[in-house]
Amino acid sequence: MSDTLVVFGSFTLMVCVPLGLAFYFRARNRRTVLDAIKLIMERGEPIAPELIEALVQDRASPYADLRRGIVFLSIAVATVVFAVVLGKSDAIRHLLGIAAFPGLIGLAYIGLHVFASDARAKRS
């Protein structure tokens, strides 16, 4: 039981800490931009339409889903390799189950990239 808890806990930390940091810094960046807009409004200056458009527009590149999919698949493969190197039959089963989650998420992102590319090509 404790071996499974250690493996699951370490995997959870490897995923949660980077995600938490990314969300924190993204929220801090948005807060800075909103504070700047609030300061402009308090001064009574007009807000340029270009600034509003830049804030509203989607900054994600067309390859964002593909990149996310590759990263998730890489995490799944790394977990599988770790399970095989560890060599304990119970740990292998558990780690393969854990690796299925990022693997399937990665496949979904890659599928979204393919379908979105097809939809963009049909619109053009």
C-alpha positions, 0 to 999 in steps of 0.5 A, a space after each residue: 500500500 505504501 509503495 503505491 502511495 509513494 508512486 502515486 504521490 510522486 507522480 501527482 507532484 510532478 504534474 501538479 507543481 508545474 501546472 500550479 506554477 503556470 496557472 499562478 504566473 498566468 493569473 499574475 500576468 493578467 492581474 498586472 494587465 488589468 491593473 494597468 487598464 484600471 489605472 488608465 481608466 482612473 486617469 480618464 484617458 481613453 483606452 485604445 481599441 488596439 489595446 482591447 483587441 490585443 487583450 481579447 484576441 486568441 493568442 494560441 497558435 494553430 499548433 498549440 493542441 499538437 504541442 500539448 498532445 505531444 507533451 502529454 504523450 511524452 509524460 505517458 511514455 516516460 511513466 511507462 518506461 519508469 514502470 518497466 525499469 522499476 520491474 515490480 509487477 504490482 508497480 507496473 500495473 499501477 503505473 500503466 494505469 496512471 500512464 493511460 490518463 496523460 496518454 489518452 489526453 495526449 491522443 485527444 489533443 492530437 485528434 483535436 489538432 487534426 480535426 481543427 486543421 481539416 476544418 480550417 482547410 475547408 473554410 479557406 
